[in-house]
Amino acid sequence: MNTLTKMALGLLGQLKPEPAQGEAADTIVLPAANMSGGMPLMQALAQRQSQREFAPEPLPQQMLSNLLWAAAGLNRPALGGRTVPSALNAQEVDIYVALDLIMVADYARMKRVPVAQRMAYAHTCAGAMAQNVYLYCASEELATVIRAWLDRDALAKAMGLGTEQQVLLSQTVGRKAPYPLLSASAAS
Ligand SMILES: Cc1cc2nc3c(=O)[nH]c(=O)nc-3n(C[C@H](O)[C@H](O)[C@H](O)COP(=O)(O)O)c2cc1C
């Protein structure tokens, strides 16, 4: 990546999102995740890709529940095990759902991990979550892309994060745009 691209992406990361409109429920209880079905793993890997054009409609709650389970759900409830690995099983990365998914580390859960390793291990865990989301999206024919160029300070403030929490990554997920937007604008 050249310096100009880095500068442009840095500037993009400073853009502030439009404030959300309307009333939101305090709590949304999602249906239980459906842990069967989906595309065969090798096929999902063959389909995995970043896509940046999204249709405007929201995802159904069942799909959101399945997506969150794929990213970081309990897969061994008796042991508290999850679909994603974490250093010393600290399970320090939470996923917040806003306009994007936002992976947030809580370093308070990493007291047994040497301080020098904490950030690297939390990013490793968030990266594994992001790949789980990529595979779920490939399986369900959804569009997704990781977003790392973010205004982390603005997000942390808007989300009311504590001093031990850090925004690591964001990932947009949605229905694919019904037609390739770039070709449509090139044609007009
Ligand atoms: C750590 C990381 C950060 C990324 N950040 C961004 C980003 O901020 N914005 C974006 O559009 N894509 C971002 N991407 C997606 C890459 O551009 C994409 O994975 C790459 O172009 C390869 O395309 P593919 O995912 O379709 O194979 C990021 C990917 C990774 C792994």
PDBQT file of the ligand as one rigid body, heavy atoms in Angstrom, charges set to zero:
ROOT
HETATM    1  C1  LIG A 201      -6.663  -6.432   9.133  1.00  0.00    +0.000 C 
HETATM    2  C2  LIG A 201      -7.486  -6.059   7.914  1.00  0.00    +0.000 A 
HETATM    3  C3  LIG A 201      -7.973  -4.782   7.797  1.00  0.00    +0.000 A 
HETATM    4  C4  LIG A 201      -8.794  -4.396   6.716  1.00  0.00    +0.000 A 
HETATM    5  N1  LIG A 201      -9.331  -3.143   6.689  1.00  0.00    +0.000 NA
HETATM    6  C5  LIG A 201     -10.151  -2.794   5.679  1.00  0.00    +0.000 A 
HETATM    7  C6  LIG A 201     -10.778  -1.497   5.686  1.00  0.00    +0.000 A 
HETATM    8  O1  LIG A 201     -10.610  -0.686   6.588  1.00  0.00    +0.000 OA
HETATM    9  N2  LIG A 201     -11.609  -1.171   4.645  1.00  0.00    +0.000 N 
HETATM   10  C7  LIG A 201     -11.855  -2.052   3.619  1.00  0.00    +0.000 A 
HETATM   11  O2  LIG A 201     -12.608  -1.710   2.689  1.00  0.00    +0.000 OA
HETATM   12  N3  LIG A 201     -11.277  -3.300   3.587  1.00  0.00    +0.000 NA
HETATM   13  C8  LIG A 201     -10.446  -3.681   4.603  1.00  0.00    +0.000 A 
HETATM   14  N4  LIG A 201      -9.905  -4.962   4.632  1.00  0.00    +0.000 N 
HETATM   15  C9  LIG A 201     -10.251  -5.933   3.561  1.00  0.00    +0.000 C 
HETATM   16  C10 LIG A 201      -9.096  -6.096   2.555  1.00  0.00    +0.000 C 
HETATM   17  O3  LIG A 201      -9.008  -4.945   1.725  1.00  0.00    +0.000 OA
HETATM   18  C11 LIG A 201      -9.393  -7.358   1.717  1.00  0.00    +0.000 C 
HETATM   19  O4  LIG A 201      -9.384  -8.492   2.557  1.00  0.00    +0.000 OA
HETATM   20  C12 LIG A 201      -8.360  -7.522   0.615  1.00  0.00    +0.000 C 
HETATM   21  O5  LIG A 201      -8.512  -6.525  -0.393  1.00  0.00    +0.000 OA
HETATM   22  C13 LIG A 201      -8.453  -8.894  -0.075  1.00  0.00    +0.000 C 
HETATM   23  O6  LIG A 201      -9.755  -9.072  -0.628  1.00  0.00    +0.000 OA
HETATM   24  P1  LIG A 201     -10.609 -10.390  -0.239  1.00  0.00    +0.000 P 
HETATM   25  O7  LIG A 201     -10.977 -10.272   1.232  1.00  0.00    +0.000 OA
HETATM   26  O8  LIG A 201     -11.840 -10.329  -1.127  1.00  0.00    +0.000 OA
HETATM   27  O9  LIG A 201      -9.764 -11.592  -0.493  1.00  0.00    +0.000 OA
HETATM   28  C14 LIG A 201      -9.075  -5.340   5.695  1.00  0.00    +0.000 A 
HETATM   29  C15 LIG A 201      -8.552  -6.650   5.814  1.00  0.00    +0.000 A 
HETATM   30  C16 LIG A 201      -7.795  -7.004   6.916  1.00  0.00    +0.000 A 
HETATM   31  C17 LIG A 201      -7.302  -8.437   7.049  1.00  0.00    +0.000 C 
ENDROOT
TORSDOF 0
